[in-house]
Amino acid sequence: MSRKTIILTKGRRARLGSPWIFSNEIRIDEATKSIAPGTIVNARGEDGRSVGTGYLNLKCLIAVRLLSDDCDVAIDEEFFAKRLKHALALRDSLYSRPFYRLLHAEGDGVPGLVIDRFGDTLTVQIGTAGMEKQQGAILAALDKVLSPATVILRADAPSRGLEGLDSYVKTVKGEGQRIAVEENGARYIADLREGQKTGWYYDQRDNRAFVAPLAKGRTVLDAYSYTGGFGILAAKAGAKEVVCVDSSVPALALAEESARANSVSIKPVKADVFEELERLAARGERFDIVLADPPPFVKSKKDLEPGSRAYRKLARLAAAVTAPGGILMLASCSHNIPAERFAAECAQGLVRSRRQGALIRQAGAGPDHPVHPLLPESAYLKAVVYALD
Ligand code: SAH
């Protein structure tokens, strides 16, 4: 095989099994510089020892993402079919209905690739130059393993810019973009072309299921509701009133539609959450259950301090509108804040709001979002739930 080889001069983490090799851990000579972004390479130690097969992009801090821990592994339709079958077997054992994240990047051995399944419709997110080059093999493998009716390619993640890729959304097979998601016994409408990310956030499934039964007969504030993942399930579980706050008008419109599909109602409020929480607090409004699941406040490592302060402030403001004896859930989907730091900021927010309570749940994403054991960053979702005094 005439495959190019990347030599690791450092890279202890990769040698011990991590799938990431950073650009300061490899030898960069003229030959390496001439390798096109996304090219499949072998990675070896200076002693020639095999580290694995991966793809290279010198434009990125993570220069090589490994697809296998053997060298010379063929990356083709068969490779993706094998990964898919493995992932599918796990999901089939976890869920009775075909609605889940089917492939979760590094957690499923396919860095840069995320696929969500909605029955016979799939949304495929390609985030790196390496995976972009494999598009044909990925789509062929999907046909072979699942023969989906509709496949929508979401090649519009902001991170693509850093990889030197353009941004587009394309229906590569079938038609239609609005589908019904079945989750926790509720039906939600999702727009897979226009919606955020892949159109639906499966990662919060278990946290929604935890919170909803607590809402029976109580009032709920679903802040950063998107299309009502939490709020609608709470309404279905018998909540007295559900207010969904989001800055996106299309997301709130879908939330209302989904509420009707479940014969419940929600009150949509288009607003900035920080401003709305301050308004509600000033008016003395309180909710029995408050949920806040914001967009990432720590987008990169350099945002850790300001982002952490934002989580603390959100916790303070959200606690202020939580009724005595109420439940408060705070979430973070930032890869770049460790779970302990997030929990510590939330705890400080409560203190500043002069509220006390007990932490009753600390959780992450559901098991269809597997975490690479040597890549704690892939456990991006954190949720803390407090029972307040
Ligand atoms: N809880 C949702 C997912 C939330 S995603 C679920 O269960 O599906 C984050 C949401 O925050 C997005 O819908 C986005 O439109 C919204 N958002 C981002 N910035 C906002 C702001 N400043 N105020 C209100 N909503 C905001």
Residues whose N, C-alpha, C, O or C-beta is under 5 A from the ligand:
A	BS01	SAH	Y201 Q204 Y224 S225 Y226 T227 G229 F230 V245 D246 S247 S248 A251 A271 D272 V273 D293 P294 P295
